[in-house]
Structure formats: C-alpha cells, structure tokens
C-alpha cells in the first residue's frame, strides 16, 4: 500500500522551494504567512513592469514552481522601496525575499537578461575591493558592457557630477578594509555551510 508520504517526495527541491526561500532569506521572511491579498502588488510603484506581481510570485513559490519563479523579472524590477513591506497585513518581508530570489536566480542561471545580475556583481566586487560603491567605475563598467552606444549621451551628466564633486574619478578605500574583508569571508563560509 502506497502512503501519501511515499507519493510525496519531500527531497524534491521543488517541493521544498518555499522552505528553501524562507531559510535563505535574512532574518525571518514570514513568506509562509502570505494570504494572497494583493496589497503588495497594489502598493508597488514598479508592478506594471513585472511579469508577476509579488503575490503571484509567492504563489509560484508555494506551488514549487522553482524555474518559473527564478526566471521571473519581478525581483529585478523591485526597487526596494519597502512600500509593500510597510503595507503587508501579514508583515511578510517581501523586499528581503526579492533579494533572496535574485541570489538564487544568479546561482541557478535562470535570469532572462544578464544586465541586472552583472550590475549586482560589479557592485559587490567594488564593495569587496573598496568597502563602498565606486560610482564612476560602476557606471562606466556597466554602460561599456551593456549600453556602449549610450556612453556619449551620459558624458555631460558624468562631467557635471565630477565638476560639482558629486562623484570621484578615482576610488577611495574605507579605513579598516581588512576587517570588512574578514566579515565578508566569514559570511561566505556561513553561506556554504547552510
């Protein structure tokens, strides 16, 4: 006789997808508390550009639809304004879940367009190297790689920012960069263990 436990393979990564997203989200995601009310999508200034509202994306996660959820553009369109989080009646940490989904999509190589993941990786590389963002280098590398034909139109704005000292042409390292590197290295170790 086949029991439900035998039919329901809980080692299947798609079955555990909700649990995995929750575990990988910093702090307590409360993702399992989503009641599908749609307040998040109704609050989101970027929802019109998303292929799935956050509510719909969470439904995909609950259904174990890993590939569809990680292929969604929704986490990449999220501007982290936290408006959805403030209005969520269940206190789901929606923006934090979006960061988790971006990370998982990068790991699984399930994003449709490499522009946002490349930008994220460039930003992380600069923070790891200098301890902070280096806007001139970040913008230059991003536009050269993804939008080289837009570079000439960006030059006046860049020059204006440089002359008004709103941006430095050379990067500056933070004091105590070795401490930051030790913290980041430990975080990476803990991520591998999890």
C-alpha positions as CSV (number, residue, x, y, z in Angstrom):
1,X,0.0,0.0,0.0
2,X,1.4,3.4,-1.0
3,X,1.1,6.1,1.6
4,X,0.9,9.8,1.0
5,X,4.4,10.1,2.4
6,X,5.7,7.7,-0.3
7,X,3.9,9.6,-3.0
8,X,5.1,13.0,-1.7
9,X,8.8,13.1,-2.2
10,X,10.0,15.9,0.2
11,X,13.5,15.6,-1.1
12,X,12.4,17.0,-4.4
13,X,13.9,20.6,-4.5
14,X,10.6,22.0,-6.0
15,X,8.6,20.6,-3.1
16,X,10.9,22.3,-0.6
17,X,11.1,25.6,-2.6
18,X,9.1,27.7,-0.1
19,X,11.1,26.4,2.8
20,X,14.3,26.9,1.0
21,X,13.5,30.6,0.1
22,X,12.4,31.2,3.7
23,X,15.6,29.7,5.1
24,X,17.8,31.6,2.7
25,X,16.2,35.0,3.4
26,X,18.0,37.1,6.0
27,X,16.1,37.4,9.3
28,X,12.6,36.0,9.3
29,X,10.9,36.2,5.9
30,X,7.3,35.3,7.1
31,X,6.8,34.2,3.5
32,X,4.6,31.3,4.7
33,X,2.2,33.9,6.2
34,X,1.3,35.4,2.8
35,X,-2.5,35.4,2.5
36,X,-2.5,36.3,-1.3
37,X,-4.4,39.6,-0.6
38,X,-2.5,41.5,-3.4
39,X,-1.7,44.5,-1.2
40,X,2.0,44.2,-2.2
41,X,1.3,44.5,-5.9
42,X,-1.2,47.3,-5.4
43,X,1.4,49.2,-3.4
44,X,4.3,48.6,-5.8
45,X,5.4,51.5,-8.0
46,X,7.1,49.1,-10.4
47,X,4.3,46.4,-10.6
48,X,3.3,47.4,-14.2
49,X,6.8,46.3,-15.4
50,X,6.8,43.0,-13.5
51,X,5.8,39.8,-15.3
52,X,4.3,38.6,-11.9
53,X,3.2,40.7,-9.0
54,X,4.8,39.7,-5.7
55,X,1.6,37.9,-4.7
56,X,1.7,35.9,-8.0
57,X,5.4,35.2,-7.5
58,X,4.8,33.9,-4.0
59,X,2.0,31.6,-5.3
60,X,4.6,30.2,-7.8
61,X,7.0,29.6,-4.9
62,X,4.2,27.9,-2.8
63,X,3.4,25.7,-5.8
64,X,7.0,24.6,-6.1
65,X,7.4,26.2,-9.5
66,X,11.1,26.9,-9.0
67,X,12.2,27.5,-12.6
68,X,9.2,29.8,-13.3
69,X,9.8,31.8,-10.1
70,X,13.5,32.2,-10.6
71,X,13.1,33.1,-14.2
72,X,10.7,35.9,-13.3
73,X,11.8,39.5,-13.8
74,X,9.9,40.6,-10.6
75,X,12.9,40.5,-8.2
76,X,15.0,42.5,-10.7
77,X,12.3,45.2,-11.2
78,X,11.8,45.6,-7.4
79,X,13.3,48.9,-6.4
80,X,13.5,48.0,-2.7
81,X,11.3,50.9,-1.6
82,X,9.8,48.7,1.1
83,X,6.3,50.2,0.4
84,X,4.9,46.7,0.1
85,X,6.5,45.6,3.4
86,X,5.0,48.5,5.3
87,X,1.5,47.8,3.9
88,X,1.6,44.0,4.2
89,X,-1.1,42.9,6.7
90,X,1.0,39.8,7.5
91,X,4.3,41.5,7.9
92,X,5.9,39.4,5.1
93,X,9.4,40.8,4.4
94,X,8.8,41.0,0.7
95,X,11.8,43.1,-0.4
96,X,14.1,40.7,1.5
97,X,12.6,37.7,-0.3
98,X,13.3,39.5,-3.6
99,X,17.0,39.8,-2.7
100,X,17.0,36.0,-1.9
101,X,15.3,35.2,-5.3
102,X,17.8,37.3,-7.1
103,X,20.7,35.4,-5.5
104,X,19.0,32.1,-6.2
105,X,18.3,33.1,-9.9
106,X,22.0,34.0,-10.3
107,X,23.2,30.7,-8.8
108,X,20.8,28.7,-11.0
109,X,21.5,30.9,-14.1
110,X,17.7,31.3,-14.5
111,X,17.5,35.0,-15.3
112,X,16.4,36.2,-18.7
113,X,18.7,39.2,-19.1
114,X,22.2,39.5,-17.6
115,X,22.1,43.3,-17.2
116,X,20.8,43.3,-13.6
117,X,22.9,40.3,-12.4
118,X,26.0,41.8,-14.0
119,X,25.3,45.2,-12.3
120,X,24.8,43.5,-9.0
121,X,28.1,41.5,-9.3
122,X,30.0,44.7,-10.3
123,X,28.6,46.5,-7.3
124,X,29.5,43.6,-5.0
125,X,33.0,43.4,-6.5
126,X,33.5,47.1,-5.8
127,X,32.3,46.9,-2.2
128,X,34.6,43.9,-1.6
129,X,37.5,45.8,-3.1
130,X,37.0,49.3,-1.7
131,X,34.4,48.9,1.1
132,X,31.9,51.1,-0.7
133,X,30.5,51.8,-4.1
134,X,32.6,53.5,-6.7
135,X,30.0,55.2,-8.8
136,X,32.2,56.3,-11.7
137,X,33.7,52.8,-12.1
138,X,30.3,51.1,-11.6
139,X,28.6,53.3,-14.2
140,X,31.5,53.1,-16.7
141,X,31.8,49.3,-16.5
142,X,28.0,48.9,-16.7
143,X,27.5,51.1,-19.7
144,X,30.5,49.9,-21.6
145,X,29.3,46.3,-21.2
146,X,25.6,46.7,-21.7
147,X,24.9,50.1,-23.4
148,X,28.1,51.3,-25.1
149,X,26.2,53.4,-27.6
150,X,24.6,55.4,-24.7
151,X,28.1,56.4,-23.3
152,X,28.3,59.7,-25.3
153,X,24.9,60.8,-24.1
154,X,25.9,60.1,-20.5
155,X,29.1,62.2,-20.7
156,X,27.6,65.6,-19.9
157,X,25.9,64.2,-16.7
158,X,29.1,62.5,-15.7
159,X,31.2,65.6,-16.2
160,X,28.6,67.7,-14.3
161,X,28.8,65.3,-11.3
162,X,32.6,65.3,-11.4
163,X,32.9,69.1,-11.5
164,X,30.3,69.5,-8.7
165,X,32.2,66.9,-6.7
166,X,29.2,64.6,-6.5
167,X,31.3,61.7,-7.8
168,X,35.1,60.9,-7.7
169,X,37.0,59.8,-10.7
170,X,39.2,57.6,-8.6
171,X,38.0,55.1,-6.0
172,X,38.7,55.6,-2.3
173,X,39.1,52.6,0.1
174,X,37.4,52.7,3.5
175,X,39.5,52.6,6.7
176,X,39.6,49.1,8.1
177,X,39.1,47.3,4.8
178,X,40.7,44.2,6.2
179,X,38.0,44.0,8.9
180,X,35.3,44.2,6.2
181,X,37.1,41.5,4.1
182,X,37.2,39.3,7.2
183,X,33.4,39.8,7.8
184,X,32.6,39.1,4.1
185,X,34.8,36.0,4.1
186,X,33.1,34.7,7.3
187,X,29.6,35.4,5.7
188,X,30.7,33.4,2.6
189,X,31.8,30.5,4.9
190,X,28.4,30.5,6.7
191,X,26.6,30.6,3.4
192,X,28.4,27.5,2.2
193,X,27.6,25.7,5.4
194,X,23.9,26.5,5.3
